[in-house]
């Protein structure tokens, strides 16, 4: 299985097939951080009741997704703690699922230190009601509209939600 195969299945919304493809890819290329993070986001989304019910995911897949999500978060953090993708999604998922505080200053710092990595703009843009990191959020929205993975669909939905709400802040 190639990265392109996994991306294609992910883009097609074939969640279970995409996770299998990413898992197969990672068994041969365990250092592919983008594949790891895409897989983390797929598993995270699969554990969301709304997503699992809408997509009619099997209970065994959802249970496996929950287990693998925790394993991947721990292993990615251990192996790639300094990678901005791993840092961001580990923090974001902990905030979204468990209410662990996510410091917007950390996101500002990440954007300053790693301006090529735009996902922290998601937090800044949404928490400010669309007034902070506008250019980065627009660039991220443009990038994600071209990629189409579950990860990008999620990012797009958050940014578009802020734009639709007309800039009401989302509390962190």
N, C-alpha and C positions, 0 to 999 in steps of 0.2 A: 504494500500500500504506500502510495506517495503522499506528500503533503498536499499536492493539487487534488488528489482523489478525496482526501479528508475534507478539504475546503469545499469541494463541489457538493459533497453530501451535506455538509454544514449549511451551505448556501441554499440548498434545496429544502432545508427544514427537516431533513431525515435524521432526527435527533439520535435515535438508537444506533443507526448505521454510522453516523458521523462519529459517535463516541468509540465505536469499535475500530473505525479507521484511524482515528487519532491514537488509540491505544496500540494498534499494530504498528503504526509509524514510530511511536515512542519506544517500542521494544527494540527497534533498529537504530533509532536516532534519539537517545534519551536527553540530549542537550538542546533540542529544539524548543526553546522557551515559548515562542509564539504558539506552537501546537499545544504545549502544556497549559498555557493560559486559556486558549480557546476551549480546551477540554474542561478545564476548571469551570469556566462560565457555562458551558453546556450542562455539566452535572449540577451546577448551582441552579440553573433555570429548571432542570428536570425535577428538582426537589421542591419547587414552588407549586403549591396546590393548584393554582389557576392554570399554570402551564401544563402540569401533568394531566389535569382533568380535560382541558381543551384538546390536548394532543392524544388523549386516550392512551397514555403511557402505562405499561404494565406495572403492577405493584412491585414485582421483582426487580424491574429496571430502576424504578424510583428508589427502592431500598439500596440497590447496588450503587446508584448515583450518590446517595448520601454518604455511603461508606467511602467511595472513591474520592469524593470531593474532599473529605477530611484528610485522607491519605495524601492526595496530591497537594493540598495546601501546605501540609507539614513538610513534605519532601521538597517541594519547590522553594519554600521559605528557607529550608536548610541548605539546599544546593545553590539557589540563585537569589539570596536575600537582597543583594544589591541591584538586581535587575528592576527597572522601574515598573514593568508590567506586573511582575510578581508582587512587588511592594504595594502597588495600587490596588490590585484586585483582592489581595489578602485583607487589606484594610477596609476596602469598600464592602466586601461581603460580610465581614465582621460587623460593620456598622449597619448594613441593611438587614441582616438576619438577627443579630443579637443586641443591637443598640450600643455597641462599643463605640465610644466617641471617635470621630474622624475629624482631626484638626485641619481646618481649611488652610492654616498657615503651612502645614506640611505639604499640602497640594500646591500652594504658591511656590514653596521652595523647590519642589520637584519640577515644576514648569520652568523655573529659573535655571535650575541646574541641568535639566534635560529637556530643552525646548523642543526637541524633535519628537518627544513622547507627549501626546496631547490629552490622554485620557483623564489626568487630574483636572483638566478644565471642566469636565462633566460635573464635578463636585462644586467647583467655584461658580460656574454658570448657574447651576440649579439652586445652590444655597443663597445666591444673591438675587434670585429672581430674574436672572438674565442680564444683570448689569456688570458683572465681573467676568473677565476672560471671554468676552464676546467674540473677538477675532479667532481665538483658539477654538472655541466651541463651534464656530462656523466652519473652520478648517476641518475639525474633527468630524462634523456632520457630513461634509463633502467626502472625506476619506471613507467614512463608514458606508455611505450610500453606494460607493463603488465596490466594497468588499462583500457585504451582505451576509456575514456569518451571524450566528446567534449573538455573539458578543457585540457585533456592530448593530444588529437590530435592537438590542437592549439600549446601547448608547444613544442611538437615533431616537428611540421612543422617549428617553428622558429629556433630551435636548428639545425635541419637538413638543413635549408636554409643557416645558417652561415657556416656549414660544406661544403655545396655544393659550396658556393661562394668562398671558399678558404680563408676565414678570412678577408674579407673587412669590416671595421667598419660600423655599422649602427648608424647614428647620433641620439642623444637624444636631 
